[in-house]
């Protein structure tokens, strides 16, 4: 279920024209990620409610905290990083299909290990996952 949420968000960001988007669970090293700006999507916390059963489908309501980290190139400023998020990422996040989401917090920090600024937005998201029931 977590992988589906991340794939959905990555797909929406990609469809919105944002390049170099990765899952927090992938094994791609920093050296292999884009030297420019890149985005990482992960799930920080997850809670599901009791499933709702119908004849052919199981509906599972959930709540999650989504983390979206945008890493800037080494030469970028704080203003450039925030403007990128505000102009490109935020509009896509505000229109996520199938999810109700709102921003819970945002931090911008310098990551001394990679010598880059990283903007991390935490989103509260909720939705319903559909699972088709087998006919056995």
N, C-alpha and C positions, 0 to 999 in steps of 0.2 A: 504494500500500500504506500509506503514512504517513497519508494522508487517511482511509482506512478505520479505522485504529487510533484516530485522534483522534475520528472520528464515533462509533465504538463507545463510547468513554469518555464523550463528551458525552451520548450517548443514555442510558447507564447513570446518569449523574449526574442528568439530567433526569427519568428514571423514578424515581430515588430522592428526588425532591421538591426538588432544588436548582435554583433559578431563575437566570437570567442567566449562562449558561455559553457561552463563546465559544471558537473555535479560535484558536490563535496565528497561523494563516495567514490569518485573515479581514482584511478591510480596514476594519473598524468602528473609527472613531476613539474615543478616550477620552470625548470629549464626548457621543457617541451611546450609550455604554454606560451601564448603570444608575448612578444617583447613589449608590445604596446599595452593598451588597456584590456583587461579581461574581467569576467564576472563569474562568480562561483555561487551556486544555489545549494542550500542545505536545509535540513529540518532540525531545529534545535530541540523541540519537544513535540510530543504527539499524544493525543487522548481520543479514544473512540468511545462511542456510546453503544448501548444495546442495539443489536441488529434488528431491522424490521424485515419480516419475511413476507413475500408475496408468492404466488404460485410458481413463477419462473425467475424471480430476482430476489436477491438479498440486498437491502440498502443499509449501509453502515455510516451513520453520522460521525463526523470527526471535527476536532479542533486541533490546530497545530500552530507552532511558532516557526515561521520560515525565516531563515537568515540569507540575505543576499549581500555578498561582498563584492565590491567593485575595486579592483586594484589598478592603480594608475602607473604609467611609465615613470621611470626614475626622474625625469625632468619636469613632471607636472606639478602644478601648484594646487593648493587646497581649493581655490576658486574653480579651477578647471575641472577637478574631480567632482565637486558638488554640481557644477553646471551640467556635466555629462549625465550624472544621475537624474537631476531634475528634468532635463530636456529629453532624455532617451529612455531611461529605465522606469522612472516614475509613471509616465503615461501608460506604459504597458502593464505595470503592476495594478494600476487603478482600473484596468479593464479586463482583469483575468477572468476568463470564462469558467463557469462552474465553481468558482470560489468567491466567498464573501471575505474581503480582507481590509485591514486597516493598519496603518503604521503604528508601531508601539515604541519605537526608539531608533535613534541613528547615532553612530559614532564615526569619527574620522580619526585615525591614528596613524602614526608613522611606524611601520614595521621595520625595525632595525636589522632583522635577519635577512630581509630581501631588499632593503633600502628603497622602499616605496610607500606611498600613502595608500591606505586602504579605508574605504567607506563601507561600513556595515549597517544595513537597514534590517530591523527586526519587524516582521509583519505578523499580526494575528490573523489567522485564516481559518475559515470553517467551510464545510461542504459535506456532500454525501457521495460515498463511493458505491457504485453498483457492481454487484457480482452476480453473474448469471448462474442459476442453479442447474445442475446436471440432471438429466432425465433418467437416472438409474434407479 
